Amino acid sequence: MNKFSNFLWGLVLVVIGIILGTNALGLTDINLFFRGWWTLFIIVPCFIGLFKQTGKWASFIGLLIGIFLLLAAQGLVSFDVILKLIVPIVLVGTGLGIMFNGIITSSINKKIKSVDKNGLESYAATFAEQKIDKSNEEFKGANLDAVFGGITLNLQKAIISEDRVINASSIFGGITILVPNNVNVKVKSTPIFGGVENKIANNRAENAPTIYVSAFSMFGGVNIK
């Protein structure tokens, strides 16, 4: 999560705390449990998700659904209409996300295609957990597939002398990639009701090799840290 996202979460907590405090002192009478208050558990995280580096389209879809549900709870829109619109919204939003994600990350796609993929190792976890430690080994790239399972790839002490590619696919699962301090990371992601989060700041070292992560997540998550 980037600093601005942290700031927004902190702001939400501060506002709630102030409201509760002023209500307790009798200075205000703000009802936090208005009709449809539960939709805030959808709206607030999705709104903050718009400021992350990845997963913006999934957050945008969730935000729209949350707003429509709030309007329905307030009696401004029929729940029947909302239920009929949810599937079209999800399909259209997901389609647009995939289309524009390909355009935005075209330069990364070209670089990924140019990187030497000889020696890529494949790891899979299905209804299981797998931990891969590449300490003191030369890392040449990897294919990671987690389906109802988890994979942790530890590269913190790996030997990475040139640009490498990691293809990460998470479906109802989770993938964690731990990278060393002497590399940069660039991500191409396609999240569908999932999340791909890159916590690594680029330009960690001049002329450092780059790890290109091509990530796909469906009801799962890929974390790079």
BELGI-V654162 format. One line per field, one symbol per residue. phi: phi as a letter, one per 40 degrees, with the letter a starting at -180 (. if undefined). psi: psi as a letter, one per 40 degrees, with the letter a starting at -180 (. if undefined). burial: + if it has 16 or more other C-alpha atoms within 10 Angstrom, else -. A space follows every 10 residues. Layout:
phi = ???
psi = ???
burial = ???
This chain:
phi = .ccccdcccc cdcccccccc cccccgcbbc ccbccgdccc cccccccccc cccbgccccc cccccccccc ccccgcbccc cccccdcdcc cccccccccc cccccdccdc cdccccbcgc cbbbbbfabb bbbbdgbccb habbbbbfab bbbcbcbccb badbbbcbbb bfaabbbbbc ccbbbbbbbb cbfaabbbcc ccgcacfccb ccbcbbbbfa abbba
psi = hidddddddd dddddddddd ddddeedigh hefihedded edddddddde eidieddddd dddddddddd dddeedihdd ddddeddddd dddddddddd ddddfddddd dddehheheh ihiihhfihh hhhfhfihhe iihhhhhfai hhhhedeihh eihihhhhhh hfaihhhhii efiihihhig hhfaihhheh hifdhifiih hhhhhhhhfa ihhh.
burial = ----+--+-- --------++ ---------- -----+--++ -+++++++++ ++-+++++++ ++++++++++ +++-----+- -+---+--++ --++--+--- ++-----++- -+----+--+ --++++--++ --------++ ++++++++++ ++++++++-+ --++++++++ ++++++++++ -+++++++++ ++++++++-+ -------+++ ++++++++-+ +++++
